[in-house]
Amino acid sequence: MTAGSIVNWFGRLYADLGMAGCSSHSGRRTFITRSARILPKTGGSLRDIQELVGHRDLSTTQRYIEGDRDAQRKLVRLI
């Protein structure tokens, strides 16, 4: 499959499921965010996620990681 056909396939799939706003990158973003959140349990680093997803620059990987307001509040309370 080409990159374009994968994008189109995901677009049709999400549309058929009624999932507005989802894209071919939705799963990628979710994978990277979830991986980053469990990273401390694995002993890995963001570099490991970067290599898994094939990003050239770590800053690209970091842009995919969504913040977690609850985790941020817990962190501030601990400080």
Beta strands, then each sheet from edge to edge (+ up, - down):
end
